Amino acid sequence: MEFEFPAEAEQFREELRAFMDAELPDWWKGLFHDDDRIYPFTREFCMKLAERDWLTMSWPVEHGGVDADVWSQMVVREEMWAAGEPRGPQYMSLNYIGPMLMEFGTADQQERFLKPMAAGEVMWCQGFSEPEAGSDLAALSTRATDADGCFLVNGQKIWTSYATAADWCLLLCRTDLGERKHQGLSMLLVDMNTPGITVRPIDSMGGPQEFNEVFFDDVEVPYDCLLGPRGDGWRVAMSTLAHERVGAALHARVKVLLDALIEYATTTKDENGQPLATRPSVRSGLVRLQARYRAARLLCYRVVSAMSAGDANDVDPAVSKVFSSELNILIGNIGLDIVGARGQLRTGDGLAPLDGLMNDHWVHSIPQPIAMGTNEIQRNIISQRGLGLPR
């Protein structure tokens, strides 16, 4: 079997890398850092990608893309995650909110929302989880009732990434009562500047204030912002999750870290004057990481290949997500073991090995088993739908 990219895709990769080398500023360390310059920069960066038709290149031409093949789009995903995701929050709208609009949106909605996405002009957030509805998402209680010509939304969402910067929110809420909790849900497209919306950042161990609580108090949402059929929001939501889980090329960041660790281990000497790479524990750790990196990469490619062939399923994205997210934690653990106690120092500290790269990654990897659907839920999907085990 051939696992290499087509020559055209690799040529594009070199062109994209040259562009990023020229455009990424010296202060850029990645999306998940405390720096007020990050969100404005990511918006400008996405607009420059859009000017080159690289932002939504796999989208159909009529929606602002160039009908590029999925492997060219995978090049973009890998290079962006390797560089700390300079597309910022827009990776969500590009990977799954946009495709959701293509599948379920009306012609007017597609015209209204897809063009700004393709131009890199708009940021979205996702309002799914609630204090009492995380893994059991269908238990959500945020309500959208009928008012005078619109929905009136009341409720609370939590763990909403990028809500402080977002222009729009993809909101899953309850519009009707059903016999089962999965029934009666609807998907709304909500302008984050609408009166009645309050965003409250959440402090966490995962680094900067990426997560937020979002409160909706009598928020008016026009009926033409209902995405998909009313009461069928569960199906709309589930259609996007595979796109979300494969859209984040987590293995690409692992490759950057692994290369840095290999160089560090071969050039740094221990107290006996021997390279760290001569230690069996260091060599074993690096080999484990290399094997798992290659496996994570191929699991991701398997999902992309199946999607492009119209053979997508729920199980493969779940396998890929669990494996890749846990690999990101593993490389943080092994990396900190290799660089030693000073590895806990942060970026900018002159004594920090690799300029604090391993500590930064380890901290930011903490939420990954929760993001994009908890790994516990993914394991349920794998066991029940993949292995046929009972609930």
C-alpha positions, 0 to 999 in steps of 0.5 A: 500500500502507498501512504505517501501524498501525491506529488502535487500535494507535496509541492503545495505543502512546500509552497504553504510552508514558505508562505507560513514562514513569511507570515507567522510573526516572531511572537507567534507560539501557537493559538493556546497562549495568553496574548491579546494579539492572537485572535486579531492575527488569526483573522488577518491570517485567514483572510490572506489564506482566502486570497490564495484560495487555500482557506476552503480549498476543498469546498465546492466552487459555488461556496467559495472553494476550488474543489481541491481533493481531500489530500490537499486539504489534509496538507493544510490541516497538518501544516496548520496544526504543526504550526500551532493552528494560526487559523485560530477558531476558524478551523471549526467553521472550515472543517465542520460548520461550513459542511453542515451548512452545505448539507442542511442549510437553505440556499439563502443561509448558504449565501449568507454564511458560507461566503464570509467563512470562505473569505476568512472574515468570521469566527464561530463558536459551538454551543453544545455542552451544558452543566448537566448535559456534557457527554449526555448531550441530549439531556440539554435544557436550553430552550427556544420557544416561539415568540413574536416572529422569532425564537426566544432562547433561554439557558446556559452553555459551558466549555464553549471555546472561543466565545469571547471572540466569536461572531456567531454561535452554532447552538443546539437547543430544545424547541419541542418536547418529544417522547425521547430526549433526542427528539425535539432538538433544533440547531440555531445560528445565533449572532453573538452580538444579540442582546441577552448573551453574556460570556464568562471565561473559565479558568482551567489547568489547560492554559489560557482562557479558551473555555467559556460559559455562555448565558442566554436570557430572552435572546431573540433568534429569527426563524430564518436562522433555524438550520435543518428541520425543526426538531431534527437537531440531533441528526444535524449535530451528529452529522458534523462530529466525524468532520470535527474529529478528523479536522484537527490533525493532532498527529501533525503537532506530535511530529513537531514535538517528536523531532524537537525531542530527538534533536534535544536528546542527541545534542544534550549531554548528561552529567557523564558527558554522554548524549541523553539519546544513549540512555535506554529509557530515552531511546525507548520513549522516543521509539514508542512515540515514533510508532504511535505517531505513524499509527495516529497519522494513518488512522486519520488518513483512513477516515479522510479516505473513507469520507472522500469515497462516501464510505464514512462511519462513526467508528473510525473517527472515534478510534482516531480521536481517542488514539491521537488525543491520548498520544498528545498526552503521552508525548507530553509525559515522555517529553517532560521525562526526557528534558528533566525538571527544568522542562516545567519552566514556561516559554520565555524563561531562559533556563527552559529546555526547548524554550518551554515547548514541552510544558506548554504542550503538556498543559494544553493537552489536558483538555484533549480527551474531553474536546470533540466528544469525551474519550469515554463516549468515543469508547462507547461508540467503538464498543457498541457500533464497532464491536457489537458489544451490549450497552 
